[in-house]
Amino acid sequence: MNRALKIGFVALVAFSLIGAAMAAAVTVKVNGKTVRNKVAPFTRHSTKFVQIEPVCKAADVDYEYDKDAGRITLCYGDKCTALTIGEGPKNAYLKNDQPTAAYKVLAEKLSGKATYDSDAEVINFDID
């Protein structure tokens, strides 16, 4: 009886954690379209970070990551801007070997706007 209770408790905790993780998934949208990411959005420096490349592709922005230099170059129209891999809140950050950035910093670099709806768990980018 005691073993059955322990197994039941472990199963309950496991299913609760799985359910919480699924409920906490953040969706990223660029100009209304949902973007697929290799790296799920995460919180760092009290803000949400997103993978840079999928956002750029969805916004038709040229993306180049120079791993040796630790630099990401983003070009759109006749304008280029860059992010450097680092530890600061305005730097890009590597997660699972993929460059990520704070969503507001990325939107600013792309001359766009971004909002985070914490109730719906959605980051919306508006990039022209």
N, C-alpha and C positions, 0 to 999 in steps of 0.2 A: 504493500500500500504506500509506504513512504517513497519508494523508488518511482512509482507511478505519478505521485504528486510532483516530484522533482522534474520528471520528464515533461509533465504537463505545464509546469511553471516555465521551464526553459523554452518550450514551444511557444507559449504565450508571449514571452519577452521577445523572442526572435521575430514572430509575426508583427508585433507592435513596432519594432525597430524597422522592419522592412516597410511597413505601411507608412511610417513617419518619413523615411527616406524617399519613398515614392511621392508622397504629398508635398515634399519640400523641393521637388525638381523645379528649376527655373527655366522658363521658355525665353528664347531670344528671338526677337522679330526685327527685321530690317525693312523699312518702308512697307510694313504690313505683312511681309512674308516670313514664315517661321524658318529659322536657320538651324541646321544640324551642326553640332560641335563634337569634336573628339574629346574635348575637355569640358565637362559641365561647368557652368558658372559657379563661382565660389566666393566666399567672403574673406577679404584680407584688408587690413587697415580700415576696418569698419565700413567697407563698401564692397559692392559686387564687382568681381573681375570676370571678363569674358575672353574667350579665345579670339585673337585678332583676325586670323586668316578668313574664317567663314563670314564674318561681318563684312570684311572688305570685298570678298567675292560677291556677296549678295548686293552690295552697293556699287558694283562695277568699278572698284578701286584696285589699281595695280598694287600688288603686295610682293615685297621681296625681303626675305629673312637671310641675313648674312650671319651665320652661326659663329664664325671665327671672330668677327668684329663685335658680336653681340648687339646688332643693330637691325631694326625693322624699318624699311623705307616704304612709304605709302604715297602713290602718285594718282592724281585724278585731274583731268583737264591739263592745264599747264602748271599746276601746283604740286609740289612734293613736300612731304614732311617726314619726320623720323622719330622713332622711339628707341631708347637704349635699354637693354636689359639691366636691371639693377634692383635695389631693395626699397627705394623710396616709393611713395604713393603715386608719383607722376611718372615713374618708370614702368617699362614692360617687365613682366615677371614670368619666368619659365615654370610651367606646371606640366609634369609628364612630358618634358622636352618640347612643349608647345608654347609659343609666346602668347601671353595674355596681357590684358590691361584693364584698369578700372574703366567701367563703362562710360562714365562722364568724360574721362581723359581721352578715350578713343573717339567719342563723338566730337569733342573739341578739335582734335587733330584732323578730323575729316570735315570740319566746318559744318557739322550737323548738330542735332539735339538728341538727347536720350533721356528717358524717364524709366523709373523702376516702380512698378505697381506691386507693393508687397502683399496685398490681399490676393491678387491673381497670380503672383509669382511670375511676372512678365517684365522683361527689359525690352523697351521699344526704342529703336533707333529711327530717326527721320534724317535721311542723308540725301541731298540733291545731287 
